[in-house]
Amino acid sequence: MKGKMIIAVMAFVSFGALADEGQYLSDFASAKSTSKSYSELISKNKLPAWVKSGGTSTPSTEVTVAGKKYIALSGCKPHSCPEQNIAVLYSPDNREIHGVFSDFNAEKNRETLTWLNLNPIDSGALKNALFNRLYGN
């Protein structure tokens, strides 16, 4: 009985720790509540296959841009993070979603950015928040 109690407590502690860490882009890309928004965001551009599943990622954070709360997520190409990355901002309140995809060519020392659901005249604050997530700030 004591052994079962210890296992139950350990499972509870493990799940509690995961909940505090934030959501991963791979979870966001496959979750019933967010997968449609994410798919629509990335479908308008020809992006590598790994982007669909979210790639390798770290836990999300919450950021505030112009008074609006967003979940900031990011992912990178598995086994080659310096080469390709994606950053996403998602507002759970109104399901607004924006992103940026980065493709770095090491031979040419050139980075190409693809803005997702952002026009050139859109908020610099949103772009800054995406840059910060993309580059780990």
Secondary structure as GFF3:
##gff-version 3
##sequence-region A 1 137
A	DSSP	alpha_helix	2	21	.	.	.	ID=ss1
A	DSSP	alpha_helix	25	30	.	.	.	ID=ss2
A	DSSP	alpha_helix	35	43	.	.	.	ID=ss3
A	DSSP	alpha_helix	50	53	.	.	.	ID=ss4
A	DSSP	beta_strand	56	57	.	.	.	ID=ss5
A	DSSP	beta_strand	61	65	.	.	.	ID=ss6
A	DSSP	beta_strand	68	76	.	.	.	ID=ss7
A	DSSP	beta_strand	84	91	.	.	.	ID=ss8
A	DSSP	beta_strand	96	105	.	.	.	ID=ss9
A	DSSP	beta_strand	110	116	.	.	.	ID=ss10
A	DSSP	alpha_helix	124	134	.	.	.	ID=ss11
###
